[in-house]
Amino acid sequence: MKLSIDRQIYSDACISKVVYWLSAQYAIERTLDGTIETLSISRNDGHPFDETELRSQCLRLLNDYKLRQTIDDETRDIRTILYAKAFADDENLTVE
């Protein structure tokens, strides 16, 4: 099965996570032509599989990882502030 993915929509990181997630059951070859990445997918054990179901699973995973990446990007500054606040030296604390 071949699945074409637009790299202007899904980042390399999103695609890599999907490939990793599927790699236990599927052998996946990645090729890049411009902004289109093509995944050539076959079962590791050589058995047939439902291409419609696998395509649906790939698209669901791509969208899931893209949303996670968007949330991560949008909340990065907030997390940095919280980390800085949590680990900052508190000038009001004194050790006796």
Steps between C-alpha positions, in 0.01 A plus 500: 500500500621851427396806697595850382535770764548873444795618711357853494213365712673233711852549633778244481461447876129413462570257218792343688279438804238327284767285332639405841153419635427268205847344476419207729260356241599669175812558293495860381718658236507879486573698184488876454425680174485875557245553773327164452616210714388155395478213743518154343345270758495120520442253781810366674357149489388522136133441579234707322345795682207738464647801318195717571531434872875562498458825301240614754732412788791690340289811445368485856854472637628781276225732619554397862874574487444825310257616771744399775775696324272805468409486869867456593599801290220718639572415864882499489535852643254427780688181596832688495360763736359234731831309506693818569263593780506150651880477505586864566679586822246643740657809652251491786619162628769499763689206637575513869 
